[in-house]
Amino acid sequence: MEKVSVIGLGYIGLPTAAVLADHGFKVHGVDVNEKAVELINSGKSHIYEPDLDIKVKKAVENGLLVASTTPVNSDVFIIAVPTPFKDNHKPDLTYVESATKTIAPYIKSGNIVILESTSPVGTTEKIAEWIKQLRPDLNIKGISNQVYIAHCPERVLPGKILEELIWNDRIIGGISEESTEKTVFFYRKFVKGELLKTNARTAEMSKLTENSFRDVNIAFANELSLICDQLNIDVWELIKLANHHPRVNILQPGPGVGGHCIAVDPWFIVDAAPETSQLIHTARKVNDSKPEFVINKVIKAVKKLKKPRVSILGLAFKPNIDDLRESPAVEIVSELSQLIEGEIFVVEPHIEELPNALKGKSNLTFTNTIEAIENSDIVVFLVGHDNFKQIDSEILMDKIIIDTIGIFPNSNRIKSLVTH
């Protein structure tokens, strides 16, 4: 187990490749993005994650990390590609299937194929079937010419990925006991957390369950915010008071739910068991409806002004990262750009330009925090970045504030202006 190929060099694949290289593995990263491959081979990272650029540079300089658009023979293949859903919320396994077919010619007896992408139940078994069809010379569950296939879902928090890849417990489920044991042996070489053995289906369902649990609890908080708005109650104060109960821990509401995990994974369960996943399905609908609620709040405030100027603070799907995947903030800004005739100033300190979804919209201006606020009548907080929390409240006193994330919950001066 000296050489590892990582298929997909995105938010999980590249940090994984860097961590493996840091532990002495020879890593061959594969991605279809030629620009990303070029950057990595020059010792740079195409995504932001604290200290990732340092580890990538070190790994490349030491000759332990090479990126390419094509695979090579390896001892271990890790698939870390996107698993989105289609317009009808059906899982889209196109990337997983493509990655499997890409590595199939390079797989040899004794290799381990690991799916780290969060996937619907049964995906690891599909990988086994695809390999079996493409490489009938290999044995999936036999004794000779055996290939070991398993699922080990990533469980990391953006902003702490490099740390959590090593210290978090990992769930490992193979298509056979032998596959599980071989994969556990591999992860023991660099993971300090506990390695929890199970089967592939349970491992797949565990990740979906973890994110669905979060989604349901966020939906409860978001629904509370809707109710409190209707009843003229400060939802942030309410939650703070309720959480003083020793067995209550309500999460914080927001403008919706984003990211590739929590906003996506519950749909995989709903698709697999539509009749029995009613609570999970309802939670998804509550969270998906929250951006429209925020949009209506902004429109209501805009109608009070003759020439409205609005600043939107935050585009990422969560605080202090540059990840915009499935971000409700991007959806909100896109809709507002079509509904508001006045100027909209957009701030996202963790990116250098507007994402493609917002480019070309004539009334959007990408700028910094101070300029946005000073030039606006309405200030909308969509993400709780740390630097937004440092804003001097004095510059907000004559503004209409729409705070969707409770960024100033302890400031009475600001609270009196907040629209929940």
Residue pairs with C-beta under 8 A, 6 or more apart in sequence:
1 25
1 75
1 76
1 112
1 185
1 186
1 189
2 25
2 26
2 75
3 25
3 26
3 27
3 28
3 72
3 73
3 74
3 75
3 76
4 17
4 20
4 25
4 26
4 27
4 28
4 74
4 75
4 76
4 77
4 78
5 27
5 28
5 29
5 30
5 71
5 72
5 74
5 76
5 77
5 78
5 103
5 106
6 13
6 14
6 16
6 17
6 20
6 27
6 28
6 29
6 30
6 78
6 80
7 13
7 30
7 31
7 71
7 77
7 78
7 79
7 80
7 81
7 99
7 102
7 103
8 30
8 31
8 79
8 80
8 81
8 82
8 95
8 99
8 117
9 17
9 29
9 30
9 31
9 33
9 36
9 37
9 40
9 46
9 67
9 80
10 31
10 47
10 80
10 81
10 82
11 47
11 49
11 158
11 161
11 260
11 323
12 80
12 116
12 117
12 154
12 156
12 161
13 29
13 31
13 78
13 80
13 81
13 116
14 29
14 40
14 45
14 46
14 47
14 52
14 56
15 49
15 52
15 55
15 156
15 161
15 162
15 165
16 78
16 80
16 116
16 154
16 165
17 27
17 29
17 59
17 65
18 52
18 55
18 56
18 59
18 65
18 162
19 55
19 162
19 165
19 166
19 190
20 27
20 190
21 27
21 55
21 58
21 59
21 62
21 64
21 65
22 55
22 58
22 59
23 189
23 190
24 64
25 64
25 189
25 190
26 64
27 59
27 64
27 65
27 66
28 66
28 67
28 68
28 71
28 72
28 74
29 37
29 40
29 65
29 66
29 67
29 68
30 67
30 68
30 69
30 70
30 71
30 102
31 37
31 67
31 69
32 69
33 46
34 69
35 46
36 46
36 67
37 67
37 68
37 69
39 45
39 46
40 46
40 56
40 60
40 65
40 67
41 60
41 66
41 67
42 60
43 56
43 57
43 60
43 61
44 53
44 56
44 57
45 52
45 53
45 56
47 322
48 321
48 322
48 350
49 158
49 159
49 161
49 162
50 159
50 160
50 162
51 162
52 161
52 162
55 162
56 65
59 65
60 66
70 102
71 77
71 102
71 103
71 106
72 106
73 106
73 108
74 106
74 111
75 110
75 111
75 112
76 111
76 112
76 113
76 114
76 186
77 103
77 106
77 107
77 111
77 112
77 113
77 114
78 114
78 116
79 96
79 99
79 100
79 103
79 113
79 114
79 115
79 116
79 117
79 127
80 116
80 117
80 154
81 95
81 96
81 98
81 99
81 117
82 95
82 117
82 260
83 91
83 92
83 93
83 95
83 96
83 117
83 118
83 119
83 120
83 123
83 264
84 92
84 95
84 260
84 264
85 91
85 92
85 264
85 267
85 268
85 271
86 92
89 267
89 270
89 271
90 271
91 119
91 120
91 267
91 268
91 271
93 119
93 120
93 123
93 126
95 117
96 115
96 117
96 119
96 123
96 126
96 127
97 126
97 130
100 113
100 127
100 130
100 131
101 130
101 134
103 113
104 130
104 131
104 134
104 135
105 134
105 135
107 113
107 131
107 135
107 138
107 147
108 138
109 138
109 139
109 144
109 145
109 146
109 147
110 146
110 147
110 148
111 147
111 148
112 147
112 148
112 149
112 150
112 179
112 182
112 183
112 186
113 127
113 131
113 147
113 148
113 149
113 150
114 149
114 150
114 151
114 152
114 183
114 186
115 123
115 124
115 127
115 149
115 150
115 151
115 152
116 151
116 152
116 153
116 154
117 123
118 153
118 154
118 207
118 208
118 211
118 260
118 261
118 264
118 265
118 268
119 151
119 204
119 268
120 204
120 208
120 268
120 271
120 272
121 201
121 204
121 205
121 208
121 268
121 272
122 201
122 204
123 151
123 204
124 149
124 150
124 151
124 173
124 175
124 200
124 201
124 203
124 204
125 175
125 200
125 201
127 149
128 140
128 149
128 175
131 138
131 140
131 147
131 149
132 138
132 140
135 147
137 145
138 145
138 146
138 147
139 145
139 146
139 147
140 146
140 147
140 149
140 175
141 175
141 176
146 178
148 174
148 176
148 178
148 179
148 182
148 183
149 174
149 175
149 179
149 200
150 172
150 173
150 174
150 175
150 179
150 180
150 182
150 183
150 200
150 203
151 172
151 173
151 174
151 200
151 203
151 204
152 170
152 171
152 172
152 173
152 183
152 187
152 203
153 171
153 203
153 204
153 206
153 207
154 165
155 164
155 168
155 169
155 170
155 171
155 207
155 210
156 164
156 165
156 168
157 164
158 259
158 318
158 321
158 323
159 320
159 321
165 191
166 190
166 191
166 192
166 193
167 192
167 193
168 191
168 193
169 193
169 194
169 195
169 196
170 187
170 191
170 193
170 194
170 195
170 196
171 196
171 198
171 202
171 203
171 206
171 207
172 180
172 183
172 184
172 187
172 195
172 196
172 197
172 198
172 203
173 180
173 197
173 198
173 199
173 200
173 201
173 202
173 203
173 204
174 180
174 181
174 182
174 183
174 199
174 200
175 199
175 200
179 200
180 197
180 198
180 199
181 197
184 195
184 197
187 195
188 195
198 206
205 269
207 265
208 265
208 266
208 268
208 269
209 269
211 261
211 262
211 265
211 266
212 265
212 266
212 269
212 280
212 283
214 262
215 257
215 262
215 263
215 265
215 266
215 280
215 283
215 284
215 287
216 279
216 280
216 283
217 250
217 251
218 251
218 253
218 254
218 257
218 262
218 283
218 287
219 282
219 283
219 284
219 286
219 287
220 250
220 251
220 283
221 239
221 250
221 251
221 252
221 253
221 254
222 253
222 254
222 256
222 286
222 287
222 290
223 286
224 235
224 238
224 239
224 250
224 253
225 235
225 253
225 290
225 420
226 290
226 293
227 233
228 234
228 235
228 238
228 420
229 235
229 293
229 420
234 415
234 420
235 253
235 406
235 420
236 252
236 406
236 409
236 420
237 409
239 250
239 252
239 253
240 409
242 248
242 250
243 249
243 250
252 405
252 406
253 290
253 404
253 405
253 406
254 290
254 328
254 404
254 405
255 290
255 291
255 294
255 328
255 329
255 332
255 382
255 404
255 405
256 263
256 287
256 288
256 290
256 291
256 294
256 328
256 331
256 332
257 263
257 287
257 288
257 290
257 317
257 326
257 328
258 316
258 317
258 318
258 324
258 325
258 326
258 327
258 328
258 329
259 317
259 318
259 323
259 325
259 326
259 327
260 325
260 326
263 287
263 317
263 326
264 326
266 277
266 280
266 281
266 283
266 284
267 284
269 277
269 280
270 277
270 280
270 281
270 284
274 281
290 328
291 328
291 331
291 332
291 335
294 328
294 332
294 380
294 382
294 402
294 404
295 332
295 335
295 336
295 339
297 402
297 419
298 310
298 332
298 336
298 340
298 378
298 380
298 402
299 336
299 339
299 340
301 308
301 378
301 400
301 402
301 419
302 308
302 310
302 340
302 342
302 378
304 400
305 342
305 377
305 378
307 342
308 340
308 342
308 377
308 378
309 342
309 343
309 344
309 345
309 375
309 376
309 377
309 378
310 336
310 340
310 342
310 343
310 344
310 345
310 376
310 377
310 378
310 379
310 380
311 344
311 345
311 346
311 347
311 372
311 373
311 375
311 376
311 378
311 379
311 380
312 329
312 332
312 333
312 336
312 344
312 345
312 346
312 347
312 372
312 380
312 382
313 347
313 369
313 372
313 379
313 380
313 381
313 382
313 383
313 385
313 388
314 329
314 347
314 348
314 381
314 382
314 383
314 384
314 385
314 388
315 324
315 327
315 329
315 330
315 333
315 346
315 348
315 351
315 355
315 382
315 383
316 322
316 323
316 324
316 327
316 329
316 348
316 350
316 351
316 383
316 385
317 323
317 324
317 325
317 326
317 327
317 328
317 329
317 383
318 383
319 383
319 384
319 385
319 386
320 350
320 385
320 386
321 350
322 348
322 350
322 351
324 330
324 351
324 355
328 382
329 382
329 383
330 355
330 357
330 358
332 382
333 344
333 346
333 358
333 364
334 357
334 358
334 361
336 344
337 344
337 358
337 361
337 363
337 364
338 361
340 363
341 363
342 363
343 363
343 365
343 375
344 363
344 364
344 365
345 365
345 367
345 371
345 372
345 375
345 376
346 354
346 358
346 364
346 365
346 366
346 367
346 372
347 366
347 367
347 368
347 369
347 372
348 366
348 383
349 368
349 369
349 385
349 387
350 385
353 359
353 366
354 364
354 366
358 364
367 375
369 387
369 388
369 391
370 395
372 379
373 379
373 391
373 395
373 396
373 399
374 395
376 399
377 399
377 400
378 399
378 400
378 401
378 402
379 396
379 399
379 400
379 401
379 402
380 402
380 404
381 388
381 401
381 402
381 403
381 404
381 405
381 407
382 404
382 405
383 405
384 405
384 406
384 407
388 407
389 407
389 408
393 408
393 411
393 413
393 414
396 414
396 417
397 413
397 417
399 417
400 417
400 419
401 414
401 417
401 418
401 419
402 418
402 419
403 414
403 418
403 419
403 420
408 414
408 415
408 418
409 415
